[in-house]
Amino acid sequence: MKIRTILMSLFMVSVILFTSCDNNDDPNNEPPATINETYPTNNTAGVSRNAVITATFSEPMNASTITTSSFTVKQGTTNVSGSVDYSGNIATFTPTNNLSAGKIYTATITRDVKNLEGKAIAANMVWNFTTGGTLTTLNAVNLGASANYVVLAKTAINNSSTSTIVGDLGLSPAATSYVTGLALTNATGYATSAQITGKVFAADMAAPTPINLTTAVENMITAYNDAAGRPSPDFVEFATGNIGGKTLSPGLYKWTNSVTIPSSITFSGTATDVWILQIAGNLNMSAGINITLTGGAQAKNIFWQVAGDATFGTTSHFEGILLSKTGITLQTGASMTGRALAQTAVILDGSSVTKPQ
């Protein structure tokens, strides 16, 4: 009987000691932190190549435990280079370079990640996603007959001061009187101007000008719709629409709002690479800002599809084919290598517009 009592007492002491130790490890006996949400979610397809990968925790975590060792992204067995940050219960992995198109990536957060009390997450968190984008070379937008004009508009072409334009101008269905500020000299089926190395065509001029312009405008609208309708963007909401200071690699870009260019940007690619930029809002380029092409990139292969107004600040320089559903305005001294193709008006002010090679 005494032995039994002694054994029972020892058992109770062991239980108390075990409980005490366990409580010292986790005084509140709370469950480990969890990851409530990830971006992209597991098995998501068509993820933007400029995606930032995130994980949202159920409680505040120890930021020092969230590193490039405990939060990794791989494509197959190859580690993706990137930086890791933590703020407001959200861990963020930002790749150093754009992800590749059409590839499966695996993100992992390990149990090295701990909460503020030093308790690890319950288990490694692993999720997969597949990037979207163009797997083959992006095809250029077919401009059709609208490619015959460096400036093409439907309602007006207005100029202030003295501009320098290299290439032909077209206006339809509006008449010649809606071409202002260029001091036109009329001829049969076209007009000329000392400010233009090329000719001016309007809908009320002699045949075959009216039918040629009708075709060109129709082709301009078709080209706009083609650019706007291209699927599987490589880059979605790139730089949240503020692309100042950025270098843009070839591919299809999509923004659901306006795009601003407050500082100079670069297009880097070869002579055969193509860029299509889908902009649902306005395009605004600040004064004195430049677009630079490197690596052989060509203005004729850069297509800006803009649903709203496109405005270029004083002395700025723009490159590319601009397809605007609304208006195009080049402010004082602004220059452009490309084409200004608008479904309303084009406004110039001592501007320089040169057709691309």
Secondary structure as GFF3:
##gff-version 3
##sequence-region A 1 357
A	DSSP	alpha_helix	2	25	.	.	.	ID=ss1
A	DSSP	beta_strand	35	39	.	.	.	ID=ss2
A	DSSP	beta_strand	44	47	.	.	.	ID=ss3
A	DSSP	beta_strand	53	57	.	.	.	ID=ss4
A	DSSP	three_ten_helix	63	65	.	.	.	ID=ss5
A	DSSP	beta_strand	71	75	.	.	.	ID=ss6
A	DSSP	beta_strand	78	79	.	.	.	ID=ss7
A	DSSP	beta_strand	82	87	.	.	.	ID=ss8
A	DSSP	beta_strand	90	95	.	.	.	ID=ss9
A	DSSP	beta_strand	104	109	.	.	.	ID=ss10
A	DSSP	beta_strand	125	131	.	.	.	ID=ss11
A	DSSP	three_ten_helix	144	148	.	.	.	ID=ss12
A	DSSP	beta_strand	151	153	.	.	.	ID=ss13
A	DSSP	beta_strand	156	160	.	.	.	ID=ss14
A	DSSP	beta_strand	164	166	.	.	.	ID=ss15
A	DSSP	beta_strand	169	171	.	.	.	ID=ss16
A	DSSP	three_ten_helix	176	178	.	.	.	ID=ss17
A	DSSP	beta_strand	179	180	.	.	.	ID=ss18
A	DSSP	beta_strand	185	187	.	.	.	ID=ss19
A	DSSP	beta_strand	190	192	.	.	.	ID=ss20
A	DSSP	beta_strand	196	197	.	.	.	ID=ss21
A	DSSP	beta_strand	200	202	.	.	.	ID=ss22
A	DSSP	alpha_helix	209	229	.	.	.	ID=ss23
A	DSSP	beta_strand	235	236	.	.	.	ID=ss24
A	DSSP	three_ten_helix	238	241	.	.	.	ID=ss25
A	DSSP	beta_strand	247	248	.	.	.	ID=ss26
A	DSSP	beta_strand	251	255	.	.	.	ID=ss27
A	DSSP	beta_strand	259	261	.	.	.	ID=ss28
A	DSSP	beta_strand	265	268	.	.	.	ID=ss29
A	DSSP	beta_strand	275	279	.	.	.	ID=ss30
A	DSSP	beta_strand	283	285	.	.	.	ID=ss31
A	DSSP	beta_strand	291	294	.	.	.	ID=ss32
A	DSSP	three_ten_helix	299	301	.	.	.	ID=ss33
A	DSSP	beta_strand	302	306	.	.	.	ID=ss34
A	DSSP	beta_strand	310	312	.	.	.	ID=ss35
A	DSSP	beta_strand	317	324	.	.	.	ID=ss36
A	DSSP	beta_strand	328	330	.	.	.	ID=ss37
A	DSSP	beta_strand	335	342	.	.	.	ID=ss38
A	DSSP	beta_strand	345	349	.	.	.	ID=ss39
A	DSSP	beta_strand	352	354	.	.	.	ID=ss40
###
